[in-house]
Amino acid sequence: MTRRLLAPSALALCLCVLGFAAGCDEKLSDVAGPTPGLDPTFSSIQENIFESSDSSGRAACIQCHTRQGGRNPPLGLSLDHDVAYQSLVGVPSVGKPGAVRVIPSDAENSYMVHKLEGRSDIVGQRMPRTAGPFLTEGQIRIIRRWIDQGAQNN
């Protein structure tokens, strides 16, 4: 039986393609924009998006979505640290019947993503609603990744 080995040039091409494929996943810090510490974990999203403004001037989500000071958050969505996860994951939308705020492993159908992206199917306005800028595409991509990885409370 004759064994056929790859020519050195073919072997080099294969290794190059494999190296390129391994490096295709972007660095999160490269897409996080004004929130360079943002990771696809709930605790990072809570800290860097819900509770903090960023260098672009975007306001923290809890400026509106809070119970602090006796406030009643819009549509009952409190993003305060102690209840944010329970207010989002697997919870039906109050504003749009049939929609679910966050569907673990399904960012595409999670209503929170629709609201952040400003899709045509949303009820009301794109979030965040304040006069400041919206989340960047990279910030939303990281939130989508957290959801697609199961929306764990991590």
ZADO-1210 file (C-alpha; in nm, 4 decimals, padded with zeros to 6 digits):
<atoms>
<atom x="00.0000" y="00.0000" z="00.0000" code="MET" pos="1"/>
<atom x="00.1373" y="00.3369" z="-00.0976" code="THR" pos="2"/>
<atom x="00.0941" y="00.6290" z="00.1380" code="ARG" pos="3"/>
<atom x="00.0548" y="00.9666" z="-00.0064" code="ARG" pos="4"/>
<atom x="00.1781" y="01.2615" z="00.1978" code="LEU" pos="5"/>
<atom x="00.0783" y="01.6194" z="00.1473" code="LEU" pos="6"/>
<atom x="00.3289" y="01.8286" z="-00.0394" code="ALA" pos="7"/>
<atom x="00.4931" y="02.0888" z="00.1857" code="PRO" pos="8"/>
<atom x="00.3008" y="02.3711" z="00.0177" code="SER" pos="9"/>
<atom x="-00.0339" y="02.1924" z="00.0671" code="ALA" pos="10"/>
<atom x="00.0525" y="02.1214" z="00.4302" code="LEU" pos="11"/>
<atom x="00.1407" y="02.4874" z="00.4852" code="ALA" pos="12"/>
<atom x="-00.1899" y="02.5941" z="00.3288" code="LEU" pos="13"/>
<atom x="-00.3873" y="02.3557" z="00.5545" code="CYS" pos="14"/>
<atom x="-00.2112" y="02.4858" z="00.8657" code="LEU" pos="15"/>
<atom x="-00.2730" y="02.8444" z="00.7577" code="CYS" pos="16"/>
<atom x="-00.6455" y="02.7791" z="00.7052" code="VAL" pos="17"/>
<atom x="-00.6732" y="02.6061" z="01.0436" code="LEU" pos="18"/>
<atom x="-00.4938" y="02.8945" z="01.2137" code="GLY" pos="19"/>
<atom x="-00.7249" y="03.1471" z="01.0481" code="PHE" pos="20"/>
<atom x="-01.0356" y="02.9523" z="01.1503" code="ALA" pos="21"/>
<atom x="-00.9174" y="02.9341" z="01.5110" code="ALA" pos="22"/>
<atom x="-00.8654" y="03.3098" z="01.5180" code="GLY" pos="23"/>
<atom x="-01.2032" y="03.4046" z="01.3694" code="CYS" pos="24"/>
<atom x="-01.3707" y="03.4701" z="01.7040" code="ASP" pos="25"/>
<atom x="-01.3243" y="03.8399" z="01.7699" code="GLU" pos="26"/>
<atom x="-01.1775" y="03.9661" z="02.0922" code="LYS" pos="27"/>
<atom x="-01.4592" y="04.0905" z="02.3103" code="LEU" pos="28"/>
<atom x="-01.2618" y="04.3996" z="02.4059" code="SER" pos="29"/>
<atom x="-01.2442" y="04.4879" z="02.0352" code="ASP" pos="30"/>
<atom x="-01.6247" y="04.4934" z="01.9976" code="VAL" pos="31"/>
<atom x="-01.7254" y="04.6218" z="02.3424" code="ALA" pos="32"/>
<atom x="-01.6612" y="04.9824" z="02.2408" code="GLY" pos="33"/>
<atom x="-01.7369" y="05.2222" z="02.5260" code="PRO" pos="34"/>
<atom x="-01.7544" y="04.9333" z="02.7775" code="THR" pos="35"/>
<atom x="-01.4175" y="04.7566" z="02.7298" code="PRO" pos="36"/>
<atom x="-01.4691" y="04.5320" z="03.0333" code="GLY" pos="37"/>
<atom x="-01.7986" y="04.3896" z="02.9044" code="LEU" pos="38"/>
<atom x="-01.8119" y="04.0089" z="02.8928" code="ASP" pos="39"/>
<atom x="-02.0972" y="03.7731" z="02.7982" code="PRO" pos="40"/>
<atom x="-02.1896" y="03.7042" z="03.1604" code="THR" pos="41"/>
<atom x="-02.4894" y="03.8321" z="03.3492" code="PHE" pos="42"/>
<atom x="-02.2755" y="03.9930" z="03.6201" code="SER" pos="43"/>
<atom x="-02.0758" y="04.1855" z="03.3588" code="SER" pos="44"/>
<atom x="-02.3894" y="04.3007" z="03.1750" code="ILE" pos="45"/>
<atom x="-02.5450" y="04.4008" z="03.5077" code="GLN" pos="46"/>
<atom x="-02.2397" y="04.6032" z="03.6091" code="GLU" pos="47"/>
<atom x="-02.1403" y="04.7548" z="03.2730" code="ASN" pos="48"/>
<atom x="-02.4780" y="04.8080" z="03.1033" code="ILE" pos="49"/>
<atom x="-02.7652" y="04.8052" z="03.3527" code="PHE" pos="50"/>
<atom x="-02.5921" y="04.9865" z="03.6408" code="GLU" pos="51"/>
<atom x="-02.3383" y="05.2087" z="03.4632" code="SER" pos="52"/>
<atom x="-02.3287" y="05.4772" z="03.2015" code="SER" pos="53"/>
<atom x="-02.0430" y="05.4529" z="02.9525" code="ASP" pos="54"/>
<atom x="-01.7901" y="05.6735" z="02.7765" code="SER" pos="55"/>
<atom x="-02.0308" y="05.7354" z="02.4855" code="SER" pos="56"/>
<atom x="-02.2676" y="05.9161" z="02.7211" code="GLY" pos="57"/>
<atom x="-02.5255" y="05.6363" z="02.7333" code="ARG" pos="58"/>
<atom x="-02.7205" y="05.6462" z="03.0573" code="ALA" pos="59"/>
<atom x="-02.7380" y="05.3471" z="03.2903" code="ALA" pos="60"/>
<atom x="-03.0547" y="05.1407" z="03.2451" code="CYS" pos="61"/>
<atom x="-03.1376" y="05.1722" z="03.6149" code="ILE" pos="62"/>
<atom x="-03.1928" y="05.5434" z="03.5746" code="GLN" pos="63"/>
<atom x="-03.5420" y="05.4399" z="03.4641" code="CYS" pos="64"/>
<atom x="-03.5713" y="05.0683" z="03.5421" code="HIS" pos="65"/>
<atom x="-03.5407" y="05.0862" z="03.9201" code="THR" pos="66"/>
<atom x="-03.7551" y="05.0511" z="04.2314" code="ARG" pos="67"/>
<atom x="-03.5249" y="05.2756" z="04.4329" code="GLN" pos="68"/>
<atom x="-03.6825" y="05.5823" z="04.5852" code="GLY" pos="69"/>
<atom x="-04.0239" y="05.4155" z="04.5720" code="GLY" pos="70"/>
<atom x="-04.0332" y="05.4312" z="04.1932" code="ARG" pos="71"/>
<atom x="-04.2462" y="05.2010" z="03.9839" code="ASN" pos="72"/>
<atom x="-04.0201" y="05.0887" z="03.6959" code="PRO" pos="73"/>
<atom x="-04.1599" y="05.1001" z="03.3404" code="PRO" pos="74"/>
<atom x="-04.3691" y="04.7895" z="03.2634" code="LEU" pos="75"/>
<atom x="-04.2573" y="04.6394" z="03.5944" code="GLY" pos="76"/>
<atom x="-03.9029" y="04.5782" z="03.4644" code="LEU" pos="77"/>
<atom x="-03.6647" y="04.6475" z="03.7495" code="SER" pos="78"/>
<atom x="-03.2968" y="04.6081" z="03.6640" code="LEU" pos="79"/>
<atom x="-03.1888" y="04.6619" z="04.0227" code="ASP" pos="80"/>
<atom x="-02.9106" y="04.4234" z="04.1199" code="HIS" pos="81"/>
<atom x="-03.1202" y="04.2036" z="04.3486" code="ASP" pos="82"/>
<atom x="-03.4034" y="04.1348" z="04.0989" code="VAL" pos="83"/>
<atom x="-03.2717" y="04.1992" z="03.7465" code="ALA" pos="84"/>
<atom x="-03.2127" y="03.8373" z="03.6482" code="TYR" pos="85"/>
<atom x="-03.5522" y="03.7247" z="03.7776" code="GLN" pos="86"/>
<atom x="-03.7152" y="04.0189" z="03.5956" code="SER" pos="87"/>
<atom x="-03.5644" y="03.9235" z="03.2593" code="LEU" pos="88"/>
<atom x="-03.4982" y="03.5556" z="03.2016" code="VAL" pos="89"/>
<atom x="-03.8013" y="03.3526" z="03.1006" code="GLY" pos="90"/>
<atom x="-04.0355" y="03.6402" z="03.1869" code="VAL" pos="91"/>
<atom x="-04.3152" y="03.7393" z="02.9472" code="PRO" pos="92"/>
<atom x="-04.3085" y="04.0948" z="02.8173" code="SER" pos="93"/>
<atom x="-04.5760" y="04.3173" z="02.9679" code="VAL" pos="94"/>
<atom x="-04.5742" y="04.5527" z="02.6697" code="GLY" pos="95"/>
<atom x="-04.5974" y="04.2916" z="02.3954" code="LYS" pos="96"/>
<atom x="-04.8183" y="03.9889" z="02.4599" code="PRO" pos="97"/>
<atom x="-04.6619" y="03.6617" z="02.3492" code="GLY" pos="98"/>
<atom x="-04.3051" y="03.7943" z="02.3671" code="ALA" pos="99"/>
<atom x="-04.0542" y="03.6804" z="02.6292" code="VAL" pos="100"/>
<atom x="-03.7924" y="03.9242" z="02.7582" code="ARG" pos="101"/>
<atom x="-03.4993" y="03.6796" z="02.7500" code="VAL" pos="102"/>
<atom x="-03.5245" y="03.3276" z="02.6100" code="ILE" pos="103"/>
<atom x="-03.2167" y="03.1274" z="02.7167" code="PRO" pos="104"/>
<atom x="-03.0146" y="03.0073" z="02.4139" code="SER" pos="105"/>
<atom x="-03.2316" y="03.2132" z="02.1755" code="ASP" pos="106"/>
<atom x="-03.1165" y="03.5739" z="02.1427" code="ALA" pos="107"/>
<atom x="-03.2834" y="03.6098" z="01.8038" code="GLU" pos="108"/>
<atom x="-03.6297" y="03.5696" z="01.9595" code="ASN" pos="109"/>
<atom x="-03.5589" y="03.7408" z="02.2919" code="SER" pos="110"/>
<atom x="-03.7661" y="04.0577" z="02.3121" code="TYR" pos="111"/>
<atom x="-03.4938" y="04.2447" z="02.5021" code="MET" pos="112"/>
<atom x="-03.2716" y="04.2128" z="02.1946" code="VAL" pos="113"/>
<atom x="-03.5532" y="04.3406" z="01.9731" code="HIS" pos="114"/>
<atom x="-03.5918" y="04.6451" z="02.2001" code="LYS" pos="115"/>
<atom x="-03.2155" y="04.7125" z="02.2080" code="LEU" pos="116"/>
<atom x="-03.1857" y="04.6822" z="01.8304" code="GLU" pos="117"/>
<atom x="-03.4980" y="04.8897" z="01.7652" code="GLY" pos="118"/>
<atom x="-03.6664" y="04.6308" z="01.5447" code="ARG" pos="119"/>
<atom x="-03.9903" y="04.7104" z="01.3676" code="SER" pos="120"/>
<atom x="-04.1894" y="04.4568" z="01.5741" code="ASP" pos="121"/>
<atom x="-04.1402" y="04.6291" z="01.9096" code="ILE" pos="122"/>
<atom x="-04.4117" y="04.8028" z="02.1050" code="VAL" pos="123"/>
<atom x="-04.3085" y="05.1486" z="02.2198" code="GLY" pos="124"/>
<atom x="-03.9623" y="05.2903" z="02.1727" code="GLN" pos="125"/>
<atom x="-03.6154" y="05.1480" z="02.1245" code="ARG" pos="126"/>
<atom x="-03.4153" y="05.1153" z="02.4450" code="MET" pos="127"/>
<atom x="-03.2515" y="05.2930" z="02.6076" code="PRO" pos="128"/>
<atom x="-03.5138" y="05.5577" z="02.5636" code="ARG" pos="129"/>
<atom x="-03.3187" y="05.8501" z="02.7082" code="THR" pos="130"/>
<atom x="-03.1740" y="06.1251" z="02.4919" code="ALA" pos="131"/>
<atom x="-02.8306" y="05.9624" z="02.5084" code="GLY" pos="132"/>
<atom x="-02.6929" y="05.7118" z="02.2545" code="PRO" pos="133"/>
<atom x="-02.8160" y="05.3545" z="02.2081" code="PHE" pos="134"/>
<atom x="-02.5990" y="05.0527" z="02.2831" code="LEU" pos="135"/>
<atom x="-02.3401" y="04.9874" z="02.0148" code="THR" pos="136"/>
<atom x="-02.3601" y="04.6898" z="01.7814" code="GLU" pos="137"/>
<atom x="-02.0698" y="04.5342" z="01.9743" code="GLY" pos="138"/>
<atom x="-02.2386" y="04.5766" z="02.3124" code="GLN" pos="139"/>
<atom x="-02.5533" y="04.4153" z="02.1748" code="ILE" pos="140"/>
<atom x="-02.3459" y="04.1345" z="02.0209" code="ARG" pos="141"/>
<atom x="-02.2038" y="04.0543" z="02.3657" code="ILE" pos="142"/>
<atom x="-02.5525" y="04.0540" z="02.5222" code="ILE" pos="143"/>
<atom x="-02.6704" y="03.8257" z="02.2406" code="ARG" pos="144"/>
<atom x="-02.3776" y="03.5922" z="02.3101" code="ARG" pos="145"/>
<atom x="-02.4722" y="03.5710" z="02.6803" code="TRP" pos="146"/>
<atom x="-02.8282" y="03.4781" z="02.5818" code="ILE" pos="147"/>
<atom x="-02.7172" y="03.2281" z="02.3154" code="ASP" pos="148"/>
<atom x="-02.4886" y="03.0625" z="02.5718" code="GLN" pos="149"/>
<atom x="-02.7913" y="02.9895" z="02.7896" code="GLY" pos="150"/>
<atom x="-02.8507" y="03.3231" z="02.9704" code="ALA" pos="151"/>
<atom x="-02.6965" y="03.1863" z="03.2874" code="GLN" pos="152"/>
<atom x="-02.7015" y="03.3779" z="03.6139" code="ASN" pos="153"/>
<atom x="-02.3242" y="03.4030" z="03.6208" code="ASN" pos="154"/>
</atoms>
